[in-house]
Amino acid sequence: MKKLRVEIVRLGPLTKTEAKVLRYLCEGYTRNEIAFTKLTRSPSTINRHVESIALKLEASCQAEIVSTAYAAGLVVSEFRDPQAPLLMRLMLVLLMFNVTSGHVDMRGPRSPRPQTTYRASAKLSRTSRQYP
């Protein structure tokens, strides 16, 4: 059971089904969980709803959809567990509004790719096949 409860305050540009999908996204469910356990739809249908929500909210990823919905006042959240620690609440608030800061300090591959070395010992010579 998720500890975050989200309510849709207003629909804005979204349809009722898109609002339900947005609610479950804000509660932290994955797309497959929404498809199979919450709305009993196929995952491709849920993906289509998420793409439509992203277009309407002008967002580029799922985290940005959630933060834009909070910023636009479409959803309101509350904790189901009143004894949730303050640090957890603070982390949730920081995560919701941290999307616009960008991807800072992204790591590249763990080890650099080995450089390809070529043997230059064979001497190239012109033959009649290469040059007519």
C-alpha positions in Angstrom: 0.0 0.0 0.0 1.3 3.4 -1.0 1.6 6.0 1.8 0.8 9.0 -0.4 -2.8 9.8 -1.2 -3.4 12.1 -4.1 -6.6 13.9 -5.1 -7.4 15.6 -8.4 -8.5 19.1 -7.5 -9.3 20.2 -11.0 -9.1 18.6 -14.4 -7.7 21.5 -16.4 -7.0 20.3 -20.0 -7.2 16.6 -19.0 -10.0 14.1 -19.5 -11.4 12.0 -16.7 -9.4 8.9 -17.6 -6.2 11.0 -18.0 -6.9 12.5 -14.6 -7.1 9.0 -13.1 -3.8 8.0 -14.7 -2.2 11.2 -13.4 -3.4 10.5 -9.9 -1.8 7.1 -9.9 1.4 8.5 -11.4 1.5 11.0 -8.6 1.0 8.3 -6.0 4.0 6.5 -7.3 2.6 3.6 -9.3 4.4 2.3 -12.4 2.6 2.2 -15.7 2.3 -1.6 -15.6 0.7 -1.4 -12.1 -1.7 1.2 -13.3 -2.6 -0.9 -16.3 -3.0 -4.3 -14.6 -4.2 -3.5 -11.1 -5.8 -0.1 -11.1 -7.5 0.5 -14.4 -7.4 -3.0 -16.0 -6.3 -1.6 -19.4 -3.4 -2.7 -21.6 0.0 -1.1 -20.9 0.0 0.5 -24.4 -3.3 2.3 -23.6 -1.8 3.6 -20.4 1.3 4.7 -22.3 -0.9 6.5 -24.8 -2.6 8.3 -21.9 0.7 9.3 -20.4 1.9 10.7 -23.7 -1.3 12.7 -24.0 -0.9 14.1 -20.5 2.7 15.0 -21.3 1.6 16.9 -24.4 -1.2 18.7 -22.6 1.0 19.7 -19.7 4.0 20.4 -22.0 6.2 18.0 -20.1 8.9 15.7 -21.4 9.1 12.9 -18.8 7.0 11.2 -16.1 8.7 13.1 -13.3 8.1 16.4 -15.0 4.5 15.5 -15.5 4.1 15.0 -11.8 5.9 18.2 -10.8 4.0 20.2 -13.4 0.7 18.8 -12.1 1.6 19.9 -8.6 2.8 23.3 -9.7 -0.3 23.9 -11.8 -2.5 23.0 -8.8 -4.2 20.0 -10.5 -3.4 17.6 -7.7 -3.1 17.8 -3.9 -1.4 15.1 -1.8 -1.4 14.0 1.7 0.2 11.2 3.7 -1.9 8.2 4.7 0.4 7.5 7.6 0.3 10.5 10.1 3.4 9.2 11.8 5.6 9.6 8.7 8.9 11.2 9.6 9.6 14.8 8.8 12.6 13.9 6.7 10.5 11.7 4.4 8.0 14.5 3.9 10.8 16.9 3.1 12.4 14.5 0.6 9.1 14.1 -1.2 8.6 17.8 -1.5 12.2 18.2 -2.8 11.8 15.4 -5.3 8.5 16.8 -6.7 10.0 20.2 -7.4 13.5 19.1 -8.5 12.7 18.2 -12.1 13.4 21.6 -13.6 17.0 21.7 -12.2 18.3 19.4 -15.0 20.6 16.5 -14.9 23.6 17.6 -12.9 26.6 15.3 -12.5 25.5 12.5 -14.7 28.0 9.7 -14.9 29.3 8.4 -18.2 30.3 4.8 -18.7 32.0 3.1 -15.8 35.2 2.4 -17.8 36.3 4.1 -20.9 36.0 2.1 -24.1 39.3 0.6 -25.2 40.8 2.4 -28.1 41.1 0.4 -31.3 44.5 0.1 -32.6 45.3 -0.8 -36.2 48.5 -2.4 -37.5 50.2 -0.3 -40.0 53.0 -2.8 -40.8 51.5 -3.8 -44.2 52.5 -1.4 -46.9 49.8 -0.3 -49.3 50.7 -0.7 -53.0 48.8 0.1 -56.1 47.4 -2.8 -58.1 45.5 -2.9 -61.3 42.4 -3.9 -59.4 42.4 -0.7 -57.2 43.1 1.8 -60.0 42.2 1.1 -63.6 
